[in-house]
């Protein structure tokens, strides 16, 4: 009688299904929460593809593509939390139904004006609250506090445009409206993001690249919103100090 052969590290690389099965096992039975982010990143392309399909099939300008992606990510997070890998159902099929349902529900609740304004406003307000946490004393030096906030928001704008944070085939060459200095700074910033501590890098990647709100990232990483705000603030402060030496 032959003994069972356990999969090696090479097997997991050669056989993606084994790698995914390992992630589910570690998430469900060993409570390794970092596997949740890995599974989310693995299926982000599926969520985006469904969002793009629903966006192009929508009737009227009820929402933009970013809103569809936002609802798709919500559905993907729900699918990861509720999926039972022991049932033998492919996760992609299970997640597709959840994502489609979340997009439909989300779009049904949005007005034409709020679709384009409210999400961006919430993200900007979230960033401001993260950079200036409640209880922070600013009376002693309000100009310095305002300067810190402005720098943090400017770093956010650069992070949203860095080529490091996957561009999905978009043309990232400078336009007539972008200076060479700005693009060079973005390149340096992209390189520095790669050197951030792991959790800070995840927050930056998922917030500025994928477009998740800080609240969604807290749910994704199973951390408190306060902790995610702290990681976001720490990451931007670290980047600020590093690029300040250039």
C-alpha positions as CSV (number, residue, x, y, z in Angstrom):
1,X,0.0,0.0,0.0
2,X,1.5,3.3,-1.1
3,X,1.7,6.1,1.4
4,X,0.2,9.5,0.6
5,X,2.6,12.0,-1.0
6,X,2.3,15.5,0.4
7,X,2.6,18.4,-2.1
8,X,5.9,20.2,-2.2
9,X,6.5,23.9,-2.6
10,X,7.2,23.3,-6.3
11,X,3.9,21.4,-6.6
12,X,2.0,24.5,-5.3
13,X,3.7,26.7,-7.9
14,X,3.1,24.3,-10.8
15,X,-0.5,23.5,-9.7
16,X,-2.4,26.7,-9.0
17,X,-5.4,24.7,-7.7
18,X,-3.2,23.2,-4.9
19,X,-1.9,26.7,-4.0
20,X,-5.5,28.0,-3.7
21,X,-6.6,24.9,-1.7
22,X,-3.7,25.6,0.7
23,X,-4.8,29.2,1.1
24,X,-8.4,28.1,1.9
25,X,-7.2,25.5,4.4
26,X,-4.9,28.0,6.2
27,X,-7.6,30.6,6.3
28,X,-10.4,28.4,7.5
29,X,-8.7,25.9,9.7
30,X,-5.5,27.7,10.9
31,X,-6.9,31.2,11.1
32,X,-4.0,32.7,9.0
33,X,-5.7,36.0,8.1
34,X,-3.0,37.0,5.6
35,X,-4.4,34.3,3.4
36,X,-7.6,36.4,3.1
37,X,-5.7,39.2,1.4
38,X,-4.0,36.7,-0.9
39,X,-7.3,35.2,-2.0
40,X,-8.8,38.7,-2.5
41,X,-5.9,39.8,-4.7
42,X,-6.1,36.5,-6.6
43,X,-9.8,37.2,-7.5
44,X,-9.7,40.9,-8.0
45,X,-9.4,40.4,-11.8
46,X,-12.7,38.4,-11.7
47,X,-14.4,41.2,-9.7
48,X,-13.2,43.8,-12.1
49,X,-14.3,41.9,-15.2
50,X,-17.8,41.5,-13.8
51,X,-17.9,45.1,-12.8
52,X,-16.8,46.2,-16.3
53,X,-19.5,43.9,-17.9
54,X,-22.2,45.4,-15.6
55,X,-21.0,48.9,-16.2
56,X,-21.2,48.5,-20.0
57,X,-24.7,46.9,-19.8
58,X,-26.1,49.5,-17.4
59,X,-29.1,51.6,-18.6
60,X,-28.4,55.3,-18.3
61,X,-25.5,57.1,-16.5
62,X,-26.6,55.9,-13.1
63,X,-23.0,55.1,-11.9
64,X,-19.4,55.2,-13.1
65,X,-17.1,52.3,-13.5
66,X,-15.4,53.0,-10.1
67,X,-18.8,52.6,-8.3
68,X,-19.3,49.2,-10.0
69,X,-15.9,48.1,-9.0
70,X,-16.5,49.2,-5.4
71,X,-19.7,47.1,-5.2
72,X,-17.8,44.2,-6.8
73,X,-15.1,44.3,-4.2
74,X,-17.8,44.2,-1.5
75,X,-19.3,41.1,-3.1
76,X,-15.9,39.5,-3.3
77,X,-15.2,40.1,0.4
78,X,-18.6,38.6,1.3
79,X,-17.9,35.6,-0.9
80,X,-14.5,34.9,0.7
81,X,-16.1,35.1,4.2
82,X,-19.0,32.9,3.4
83,X,-17.4,30.3,1.1
84,X,-17.1,26.7,2.3
85,X,-14.2,25.0,0.5
86,X,-15.4,21.6,1.7
87,X,-18.6,21.7,-0.5
88,X,-16.6,21.1,-3.7
89,X,-18.1,24.1,-5.5
90,X,-15.5,26.3,-7.5
91,X,-15.0,29.5,-5.7
92,X,-15.2,31.5,-8.9
93,X,-18.7,30.3,-9.6
94,X,-19.8,31.0,-6.0
95,X,-18.2,34.5,-6.0
96,X,-19.6,35.4,-9.3
97,X,-23.2,35.2,-8.0
98,X,-22.3,37.2,-4.9
99,X,-20.5,39.9,-6.8
100,X,-23.3,40.3,-9.4
101,X,-25.8,40.5,-6.6
102,X,-23.8,43.2,-4.7
103,X,-23.4,45.3,-7.9
104,X,-27.2,45.1,-8.6
105,X,-28.1,46.0,-5.0
106,X,-25.6,48.8,-4.9
107,X,-26.6,50.4,-8.1
108,X,-30.3,50.2,-7.2
109,X,-29.6,52.4,-4.1
110,X,-27.6,55.1,-5.9
111,X,-28.8,58.3,-7.4
112,X,-27.2,59.7,-10.6
113,X,-25.6,62.5,-8.7
114,X,-24.5,60.6,-5.6
115,X,-23.0,57.9,-7.8
116,X,-20.2,60.2,-8.9
117,X,-19.7,62.4,-5.8
118,X,-20.4,60.4,-2.6
119,X,-17.8,57.7,-3.0
120,X,-15.0,60.1,-3.8
121,X,-16.0,62.3,-0.9
122,X,-16.1,59.5,1.5
123,X,-12.6,58.3,0.5
124,X,-11.3,61.9,0.9
125,X,-12.9,62.4,4.2
126,X,-11.6,59.0,5.3
127,X,-8.0,60.0,4.3
128,X,-8.3,63.3,6.2
129,X,-9.5,61.5,9.4
130,X,-6.7,59.1,9.0
131,X,-4.1,61.8,8.7
132,X,-5.5,63.9,11.5
133,X,-6.9,61.4,14.0
134,X,-9.5,62.5,16.5
135,X,-8.1,64.1,19.7
136,X,-4.9,65.4,17.9
137,X,-4.0,68.8,19.3
138,X,-3.4,71.3,16.5
139,X,-4.0,74.6,18.4
140,X,-0.3,75.0,19.3
141,X,0.9,75.1,15.6
142,X,-2.1,75.1,13.2
143,X,0.0,76.0,10.2
144,X,2.3,73.0,10.8
145,X,-0.7,70.7,11.1
146,X,-2.2,72.1,7.9
147,X,1.1,71.6,6.1
148,X,1.3,68.0,7.3
149,X,-2.2,67.4,6.0
150,X,-1.5,69.0,2.7
151,X,1.6,66.9,2.2
152,X,-0.2,63.7,3.1
153,X,-3.0,64.4,0.6
154,X,-0.4,65.3,-2.1
155,X,1.3,62.0,-1.5
156,X,-2.0,60.3,-2.0
157,X,-2.5,61.9,-5.3
158,X,0.9,60.8,-6.5
159,X,0.3,57.2,-5.2
160,X,-2.9,57.1,-7.2
161,X,-0.9,57.7,-10.4
162,X,2.2,55.7,-9.8
163,X,3.0,53.0,-12.4
164,X,4.1,50.6,-9.6
165,X,0.4,50.1,-8.6
166,X,-0.6,47.9,-11.6
167,X,-2.0,49.9,-14.4
168,X,-4.0,47.1,-16.2
169,X,-2.6,48.0,-19.5
170,X,-3.2,51.7,-19.3
171,X,-0.8,54.1,-21.0
172,X,1.4,55.5,-18.2
173,X,3.5,57.8,-20.4
174,X,3.6,61.5,-19.3
175,X,0.9,63.7,-20.9
176,X,1.3,67.3,-21.9
177,X,-0.1,68.2,-18.5
178,X,2.4,66.3,-16.5
179,X,5.8,67.6,-15.8
180,X,8.9,65.4,-16.0
181,X,9.7,66.3,-12.3
182,X,6.3,65.1,-11.2
183,X,6.7,61.8,-13.1
184,X,10.2,61.3,-11.7
185,X,8.9,61.8,-8.2
186,X,6.1,59.3,-8.8
187,X,8.7,56.8,-9.9
188,X,10.8,57.3,-6.8
189,X,7.7,57.1,-4.6
190,X,6.7,53.8,-6.3
191,X,10.1,52.3,-5.5
192,X,9.8,53.4,-1.9
193,X,6.4,51.8,-1.5
194,X,8.1,48.5,-2.3
195,X,10.2,48.9,0.8
196,X,7.4,49.6,3.3
197,X,6.7,47.1,6.1
198,X,4.3,44.4,4.9
199,X,1.0,45.6,6.4
200,X,1.7,49.2,5.5
201,X,2.4,48.1,1.9
202,X,-0.9,46.2,1.8
203,X,-2.8,49.2,3.0
204,X,-1.2,51.5,0.4
205,X,-1.6,48.9,-2.4
206,X,-5.3,48.1,-1.7
207,X,-6.3,51.7,-1.0
208,X,-4.5,53.6,-3.8
209,X,-4.2,50.9,-6.4
210,X,-7.3,48.7,-6.0
211,X,-9.5,51.6,-4.6
212,X,-10.7,50.0,-1.4
213,X,-11.8,52.3,1.4
214,X,-9.9,52.2,4.6
215,X,-13.0,50.6,6.2
216,X,-13.0,47.8,3.6
217,X,-9.3,47.2,4.2
218,X,-10.0,46.9,7.9
219,X,-12.5,44.2,7.0
220,X,-10.1,42.5,4.6
221,X,-7.2,42.3,7.1
222,X,-9.5,41.7,10.1
223,X,-8.1,44.7,11.9
224,X,-9.8,47.7,13.5
225,X,-10.5,50.8,11.5
226,X,-8.2,52.7,13.9
227,X,-5.4,50.3,13.3
228,X,-5.8,50.7,9.5
229,X,-5.8,54.5,9.8
230,X,-2.6,54.2,11.9
231,X,-0.9,52.0,9.3
232,X,-2.0,54.4,6.5
233,X,-0.7,57.4,8.4
234,X,2.5,55.6,9.3
235,X,3.1,54.6,5.7
236,X,2.6,58.1,4.3
237,X,4.9,59.6,7.0
238,X,7.5,57.0,6.2
239,X,7.3,57.8,2.5
240,X,7.3,61.6,3.2
241,X,10.6,61.3,5.1
242,X,12.2,59.1,2.4
243,X,11.3,61.2,-0.6
244,X,12.2,64.3,1.3
245,X,15.8,63.3,1.0
246,X,15.7,63.3,-2.8
